[in-house]
Amino acid sequence: MSDDNIFIWDLYSLQTEGGLFFSEKYARSDNDSHPNSDFSKTIAPLLFNRLIDVIQTNGNTTTLTGMHY
């Protein structure tokens, strides 16, 4: 609904790259599935892009991942 004031950021699609599970290449190690530093550095700007989009009232017309094409 266009009058909603709730916006999401789609971290799941960034982590899974469209798949079902967290991509192993983004894990810290074989035994630790937490995001590694490279993944974190890549997605942090996307979070801020999404926040800026919402603040500038573009939240309904921009991507949920914060990617700007």
Backbone as a printed PyTorch tensor [residue, N CA C, xyz], in Angstrom:
tensor([[[  0.8410,  -1.1700,   0.0000],
         [  0.0000,   0.0000,   0.0000],
         [  0.8920,   1.2410,   0.0000]],

        [[  0.5800,   2.1940,  -0.7970],
         [  1.4570,   3.3450,  -0.9760],
         [  1.5220,   4.2600,   0.2440]],

        [[  0.5480,   4.1970,   1.1330],
         [  0.5630,   5.0590,   2.3170],
         [  1.2260,   4.4120,   3.5300]],

        [[  1.7350,   3.1990,   3.3790],
         [  2.3980,   2.5270,   4.4950],
         [  3.6870,   3.2520,   4.8600]],

        [[  4.0330,   3.1820,   6.1090],
         [  5.3010,   3.7570,   6.5420],
         [  6.2440,   2.6580,   7.0300]],

        [[  6.0480,   1.4540,   6.5200],
         [  6.9060,   0.3240,   6.8560],
         [  7.6300,  -0.0980,   5.5870]],

        [[  8.9450,  -0.1260,   5.6580],
         [  9.7580,  -0.4960,   4.5140],
         [ 10.7260,  -1.5840,   4.9400]],

        [[ 11.0450,  -2.4770,   4.0260],
         [ 11.9780,  -3.5490,   4.3370],
         [ 13.2300,  -3.4160,   3.4810]],

        [[ 14.2630,  -4.0890,   3.9300],
         [ 15.4930,  -4.2230,   3.1690],
         [ 15.6700,  -5.7210,   2.9720]],

        [[ 15.8310,  -6.1740,   1.7470],
         [ 15.8460,  -7.5910,   1.4220],
         [ 17.2510,  -8.1760,   1.5100]],

        [[ 17.7230,  -8.3730,   2.7250],
         [ 19.0280,  -8.9870,   2.9470],
         [ 19.0370, -10.4370,   2.4680]],

        [[ 17.9090, -11.1210,   2.6260],
         [ 17.8190, -12.5370,   2.2420],
         [ 18.2110, -12.7600,   0.7810]],

        [[ 17.6890, -11.9490,  -0.1170],
         [ 18.0150, -12.1590,  -1.5360],
         [ 19.4800, -11.8400,  -1.8210]],

        [[ 20.0640, -10.9370,  -1.0600],
         [ 21.4900, -10.6500,  -1.2330],
         [ 22.3340, -11.8240,  -0.7350]],

        [[ 21.9420, -12.4150,   0.3820],
         [ 22.6880, -13.5430,   0.9630],
         [ 22.5720, -14.8010,   0.1230]],

        [[ 21.4190, -15.0330,  -0.4560],
         [ 21.1800, -16.2840,  -1.1700],
         [ 21.3720, -16.1670,  -2.6760]],

        [[ 21.4880, -14.9460,  -3.1780],
         [ 21.5970, -14.6900,  -4.6130],
         [ 20.4700, -15.3720,  -5.3790]],

        [[ 19.2770, -15.3300,  -4.8270],
         [ 18.1170, -15.9210,  -5.4780],
         [ 17.9100, -17.3930,  -5.1820]],

        [[ 18.8200, -17.9920,  -4.4520],
         [ 18.6830, -19.4000,  -4.0960],
         [ 17.8840, -19.5680,  -2.8150]],

        [[ 17.9860, -20.7380,  -2.2440],
         [ 17.2340, -21.0450,  -1.0360],
         [ 18.0520, -20.8180,   0.2290]],

        [[ 19.3660, -21.0240,   0.1370],
         [ 20.2170, -20.9570,   1.3150],
         [ 21.3190, -19.9090,   1.1510]],

        [[ 21.8840, -19.5020,   2.2790],
         [ 23.0100, -18.5780,   2.3320],
         [ 24.1480, -19.1450,   1.4870]],

        [[ 24.6660, -18.3460,   0.5770],
         [ 25.7480, -18.7900,  -0.2970],
         [ 27.0080, -19.0860,   0.5240]],

        [[ 27.5880, -20.2620,   0.3070],
         [ 28.7690, -20.6760,   1.0760],
         [ 29.9580, -19.7470,   0.8640]],

        [[ 30.0250, -19.1090,  -0.2920],
         [ 31.1620, -18.2200,  -0.5560],
         [ 31.1410, -16.9900,   0.3480]],

        [[ 30.0100, -16.6970,   0.9760],
         [ 29.9020, -15.5550,   1.8750],
         [ 30.1280, -15.9200,   3.3390]],

        [[ 30.3160, -17.1920,   3.6310],
         [ 30.5060, -17.6430,   5.0150],
         [ 31.9370, -17.3770,   5.4760]],

        [[ 32.0790, -17.1740,   6.7840],
         [ 33.4220, -16.9610,   7.3460],
         [ 34.3160, -18.1660,   7.1310]],

        [[ 33.7630, -19.3640,   7.2940],
         [ 34.5310, -20.5920,   7.1000],
         [ 33.5600, -21.7530,   6.9140]],

        [[ 34.1020, -22.9400,   6.7180],
         [ 33.2640, -24.1340,   6.5770],
         [ 32.4710, -24.4180,   7.8520]],

        [[ 33.0040, -23.9910,   8.9910],
         [ 32.3570, -24.2520,  10.2770],
         [ 31.6120, -23.0530,  10.8400]],

        [[ 31.6560, -21.9350,  10.1670],
         [ 31.0210, -20.7080,  10.6620],
         [ 30.2700, -20.0400,   9.5190]],

        [[ 28.9530, -20.1320,   9.5650],
         [ 28.1430, -19.6150,   8.4560],
         [ 27.8220, -18.1280,   8.5740]],

        [[ 28.3730, -17.4590,   9.5620],
         [ 28.1490, -16.0120,   9.6600],
         [ 28.7870, -15.3230,   8.4530]],

        [[ 28.2370, -14.1980,   8.0380],
         [ 28.7990, -13.4940,   6.8710],
         [ 30.2660, -13.0960,   7.0800]],

        [[ 31.0560, -13.2670,   6.0320],
         [ 32.4610, -12.8700,   6.1190],
         [ 32.6030, -11.3650,   5.9000]],

        [[ 33.7950, -10.8580,   6.0930],
         [ 34.0060,  -9.4140,   6.0180],
         [ 33.8170,  -8.8820,   4.5930]],

        [[ 34.1790,  -9.6620,   3.5780],
         [ 33.9870,  -9.2100,   2.1920],
         [ 32.5020,  -9.0080,   1.8910]],

        [[ 31.6780,  -9.9490,   2.3100],
         [ 30.2360,  -9.8260,   2.0940],
         [ 29.6960,  -8.6260,   2.8580]],

        [[ 30.1330,  -8.4650,   4.0810],
         [ 29.6650,  -7.3480,   4.9050],
         [ 30.0390,  -6.0050,   4.2870]],

        [[ 31.2440,  -5.9170,   3.7660],
         [ 31.6850,  -4.6720,   3.1120],
         [ 30.8910,  -4.3940,   1.8420]],

        [[ 30.4630,  -5.4360,   1.1670],
         [ 29.6980,  -5.2810,  -0.0650],
         [ 28.2720,  -4.8340,   0.1990]],

        [[ 27.6510,  -5.3870,   1.2380],
         [ 26.2320,  -5.0940,   1.4540],
         [ 25.9690,  -3.8820,   2.3400]],

        [[ 26.9420,  -3.4590,   3.1250],
         [ 26.7250,  -2.2970,   4.0020],
         [ 26.2820,  -1.0600,   3.2160]],

        [[ 26.9220,  -0.7360,   2.1060],
         [ 26.4580,   0.4240,   1.3320],
         [ 25.0330,   0.2460,   0.7970]],

        [[ 24.6340,  -0.9950,   0.5250],
         [ 23.2850,  -1.2460,   0.0210],
         [ 22.2340,  -0.9540,   1.0820]],

        [[ 22.5590,  -1.2630,   2.3280],
         [ 21.6540,  -0.9290,   3.4290],
         [ 21.4700,   0.5860,   3.5040]],

        [[ 22.5520,   1.3130,   3.4130],
         [ 22.4610,   2.7680,   3.4920],
         [ 21.7620,   3.3550,   2.2670]],

        [[ 21.9660,   2.7450,   1.0880],
         [ 21.2070,   3.1790,  -0.0920],
         [ 19.7180,   3.0470,   0.1590]],

        [[ 19.3230,   1.9100,   0.7280],
         [ 17.9020,   1.6740,   0.9860],
         [ 17.3670,   2.6870,   1.9940]],

        [[ 18.1210,   2.9310,   3.0580],
         [ 17.6870,   3.9170,   4.0570],
         [ 17.5290,   5.3060,   3.4410]],

        [[ 18.4710,   5.6930,   2.6250],
         [ 18.4020,   7.0080,   1.9760],
         [ 17.2020,   7.0740,   1.0370]],

        [[ 16.9570,   5.9840,   0.2870],
         [ 15.7890,   5.9440,  -0.5940],
         [ 14.5030,   6.1720,   0.1910]],

        [[ 14.3800,   5.5090,   1.3280],
         [ 13.1720,   5.6450,   2.1460],
         [ 13.0660,   7.0540,   2.7230]],

        [[ 14.1670,   7.5870,   3.2270],
         [ 14.1600,   8.9380,   3.8060],
         [ 13.7720,   9.9750,   2.7520]],

        [[ 14.2240,   9.7660,   1.5300],
         [ 13.9210,  10.7130,   0.4530],
         [ 12.5760,  10.4090,  -0.2220]],

        [[ 11.7530,   9.6290,   0.4420],
         [ 10.4130,   9.2260,  -0.0240],
         [ 10.4250,   8.4920,  -1.3630]],

        [[ 11.4890,   7.7510,  -1.6050],
         [ 11.5730,   6.9200,  -2.8040],
         [ 11.4660,   5.4320,  -2.4640]],

        [[ 11.0490,   5.1190,  -1.2610],
         [ 11.0000,   3.7340,  -0.8100],
         [ 10.0710,   2.8410,  -1.5980]],

        [[  9.0210,   3.4030,  -2.1710],
         [  8.0710,   2.6070,  -2.9450],
         [  8.4920,   2.4100,  -4.3880]],

        [[  9.4720,   3.1700,  -4.8460],
         [  9.8460,   3.1110,  -6.2610],
         [ 11.2620,   2.5860,  -6.5020]],

        [[ 11.9580,   2.2200,  -5.4500],
         [ 13.3210,   1.7090,  -5.5940],
         [ 13.3860,   0.2600,  -5.1520]],

        [[ 14.5210,  -0.3930,  -5.3950],
         [ 14.6590,  -1.8150,  -5.0870],
         [ 14.7100,  -2.0590,  -3.5870]],

        [[ 14.2680,  -3.2380,  -3.1800],
         [ 14.2930,  -3.6090,  -1.7670],
         [ 15.6850,  -3.9560,  -1.2760]],

        [[ 16.6160,  -4.1780,  -2.1940],
         [ 17.9810,  -4.5260,  -1.8090],
         [ 18.8880,  -3.3160,  -1.6840]],

        [[ 18.4440,  -2.1730,  -2.1640],
         [ 19.2920,  -0.9830,  -2.1400],
         [ 20.1980,  -0.8680,  -3.3330]],

        [[ 20.0820,  -1.8180,  -4.2740],
         [ 20.9140,  -1.7740,  -5.4760],
         [ 20.3550,  -0.7210,  -6.4170]],

        [[ 21.2360,   0.0970,  -6.9200],
         [ 20.8750,   1.1050,  -7.9150],
         [ 21.4980,   0.6940,  -9.2250]],

        [[ 20.6700,   0.4390, -10.2020],
         [ 21.1610,  -0.0370, -11.5020],
         [ 21.4140,   1.0880, -12.4360]]])
